[in-house]
Amino acid sequence: AGEDGEFSFSDVYDPVTFEGARFCEARVWSFFREVAAEEEHIEQYLDYAQGYNLTNRMPLYVKAGHKLGVNETMWHMRNHYEGTWLDPSKDVGAGAWR
């Protein structure tokens, strides 16, 4: 069969697609970008969050750069990619809202 370490739950039950990376993993990347410790180097996964390089998988979890409180966590849930490549207000579809 194979070693447990070789098994990928994600690859078996929900293989990553462009849509999955761009619309789901991008949200995780944006959160990690704000809270991860500097040594996690989250920016290296931007091409994955963009859906361009699906082999550059993000880690399942990261070490936080600081202690997160409940209020801060709630604010992160309001994130709309402001200030990132993924910011929809800078997208061609933003129209007059730019």
Secondary structure, DSSP 8 states (H G I E B T S, - for coil): ---GGG--HHHHHS---HHHIIIIIHHHHHHHHHHB-GGG-GGGGHHHHTTS-TTS---S---BSS---HHHHHHHTT---TTSTT-GGGSGGGGGG-
